[in-house]
Amino acid sequence: MVSDQYTKNAGLTLIELVIAMAILAVLAATVIPLSEVTVTRTKELELRRALRDIRSALDAYKLDYDRAVAEKKIFATIGSVGYPEDLDKLIEGNDWGGLYSFKKKYLRRIPRDPFDRDDNGWGLRAYSDEADSTIWGGRDVYDVYSQCEKISLDGSYYREW
């Protein structure tokens, strides 16, 4: 009987299992590096978005300062360029001496650096600092940068973005 012969030989041979495992190993070897690149690319997008959000908020803060000074709602102090003293000022907000009937807030929260594993936070630059300075002057916050020492997928350093 033919059906008895097929039921006794049902299953995979050792050769078939070895070939199937080899194919799976080749697929895994190609997929894992691609997934690591995808994770890195996603973090890079988060970093670009966070830098853009903070820098846009800094610029909006400066524009409101200049407008409040121009409309004589506040008086410019000597040595002040109009940027916030720290990043927390972007969250706290300011009414600019009555320019707004409320405290205008520029960020809900400070975005985190996706490459910052040691909780170093953002690197800060003051208006009077050099463009590539890694030491904050401490008077105001003109720019932020990542303190990550790694190289991005495009070959540049994250701290230079």
C-alpha positions as CSV (number, residue, x, y, z in Angstrom):
1,M,0.0,0.0,0.0
2,V,1.2,3.4,-1.0
3,S,-0.2,5.3,1.9
4,D,1.7,3.2,4.5
5,Q,4.9,4.1,2.7
6,Y,4.3,7.8,2.9
7,T,3.3,7.8,6.6
8,K,6.5,6.0,7.6
9,N,8.8,8.4,5.8
10,A,7.0,11.6,6.8
11,G,9.3,14.4,8.2
12,L,12.6,16.0,7.1
13,T,15.9,14.5,6.6
14,L,19.0,15.8,8.2
15,I,20.2,17.3,5.0
16,E,17.0,19.2,4.5
17,L,17.3,20.6,8.1
18,V,20.9,21.7,7.6
19,I,20.0,23.5,4.3
20,A,17.0,25.2,6.0
21,M,19.2,26.3,8.9
22,A,21.9,27.6,6.5
23,I,19.3,29.7,4.6
24,L,18.0,31.1,7.9
25,A,21.5,32.0,9.0
26,V,22.2,33.8,5.8
27,L,19.0,35.8,6.1
28,A,19.7,36.6,9.8
29,A,23.2,37.8,8.9
30,T,21.9,40.3,6.4
31,V,18.9,41.5,8.4
32,I,20.6,42.3,11.7
33,P,23.0,44.9,10.3
34,L,20.2,46.5,8.4
35,S,18.1,46.8,11.5
36,E,21.0,48.4,13.4
37,V,21.3,51.0,10.7
38,T,17.6,51.6,10.8
39,V,17.8,52.2,14.6
40,T,20.7,54.6,14.2
41,R,18.9,56.5,11.4
42,T,15.8,56.8,13.6
43,K,17.9,58.3,16.4
44,E,19.5,60.7,13.9
45,L,16.1,61.9,12.8
46,E,15.1,62.4,16.5
47,L,18.3,64.4,17.1
48,R,17.7,66.6,14.1
49,R,14.1,67.2,15.2
50,A,15.2,68.0,18.8
51,L,17.9,70.4,17.6
52,R,15.5,72.1,15.3
53,D,12.8,72.5,18.0
54,I,15.2,74.0,20.6
55,R,16.9,76.3,18.1
56,S,13.5,77.5,16.8
57,A,12.4,78.2,20.3
58,L,15.6,80.1,21.0
59,D,15.0,82.2,17.9
60,A,11.4,82.9,18.9
61,Y,12.5,83.9,22.4
62,K,15.0,86.4,20.8
63,L,12.4,87.8,18.4
64,D,10.0,88.4,21.3
65,Y,12.7,90.1,23.4
66,D,13.6,92.4,20.5
67,R,9.9,93.2,19.9
68,A,9.4,94.0,23.6
69,V,12.4,96.3,23.6
70,A,11.3,98.0,20.4
71,E,7.8,98.6,21.8
72,K,9.3,99.8,25.1
73,K,7.6,97.0,27.2
74,I,11.0,96.2,28.7
75,F,14.3,97.9,28.8
76,A,17.4,96.2,27.4
77,T,20.1,95.7,30.0
78,I,23.7,96.3,29.3
79,G,25.4,93.2,28.0
80,S,22.1,91.4,27.3
81,V,21.6,90.2,23.8
82,G,18.1,88.8,24.3
83,Y,18.7,85.1,24.5
84,P,17.5,83.1,27.6
85,E,19.9,82.5,30.5
86,D,19.2,78.8,30.4
87,L,16.9,76.3,28.6
88,D,14.4,76.3,31.5
89,K,13.4,79.8,30.5
90,L,11.9,78.4,27.3
91,I,9.6,76.2,29.4
92,E,8.8,78.8,32.1
93,G,7.8,81.5,29.6
94,N,7.7,85.3,29.8
95,D,5.0,87.9,29.4
96,W,7.6,90.5,28.2
97,G,6.4,93.3,30.3
98,G,2.8,93.1,29.0
99,L,3.6,92.3,25.4
100,Y,1.4,89.3,25.9
101,S,-1.4,89.0,28.4
102,F,0.0,85.6,29.4
103,K,3.3,84.0,29.9
104,K,4.3,82.9,26.5
105,K,6.0,79.5,26.7
106,Y,8.3,78.3,23.9
107,L,8.6,74.6,24.7
108,R,6.5,72.1,26.7
109,R,9.6,70.3,27.7
110,I,13.3,70.2,26.7
111,P,13.7,67.4,24.1
112,R,16.4,64.8,25.1
113,D,19.4,63.9,23.0
114,P,18.7,60.4,21.7
115,F,22.5,59.7,21.7
116,D,23.1,60.9,25.3
117,R,23.5,57.7,27.4
118,D,25.3,59.4,30.3
119,D,22.7,62.1,30.9
120,N,25.2,64.8,30.1
121,G,22.4,66.9,28.5
122,W,22.8,69.3,25.7
123,G,26.0,71.2,25.1
124,L,25.3,75.0,25.3
125,R,26.9,78.0,23.5
126,A,26.5,81.6,24.4
127,Y,26.1,84.4,21.9
128,S,29.7,85.5,22.6
129,D,31.2,82.0,22.2
130,E,32.9,80.8,19.1
131,A,30.7,78.8,16.6
132,D,32.5,75.5,17.4
133,S,33.1,76.2,21.1
134,T,32.6,73.3,23.6
135,I,32.8,75.5,26.6
136,W,29.7,77.5,27.5
137,G,30.2,81.2,28.3
138,G,27.3,81.0,30.8
139,R,25.7,84.4,30.1
140,D,22.9,83.2,27.7
141,V,22.0,80.2,25.5
142,Y,22.4,81.0,21.9
143,D,22.8,77.5,20.5
144,V,22.7,73.9,21.6
145,Y,24.6,70.8,20.3
146,S,24.9,67.1,21.0
147,Q,27.7,66.1,23.3
148,C,28.0,62.7,21.6
149,E,31.4,61.8,20.3
150,K,30.2,59.3,17.8
151,I,30.3,59.6,14.0
152,S,26.9,59.7,12.1
153,L,26.0,57.7,9.1
154,D,26.9,60.5,6.8
155,G,30.5,60.7,8.3
156,S,30.1,63.8,10.4
157,Y,30.2,64.1,14.2
158,Y,26.9,64.5,16.0
159,R,28.4,67.3,18.0
160,E,28.8,69.3,14.8
161,W,25.2,69.3,13.8
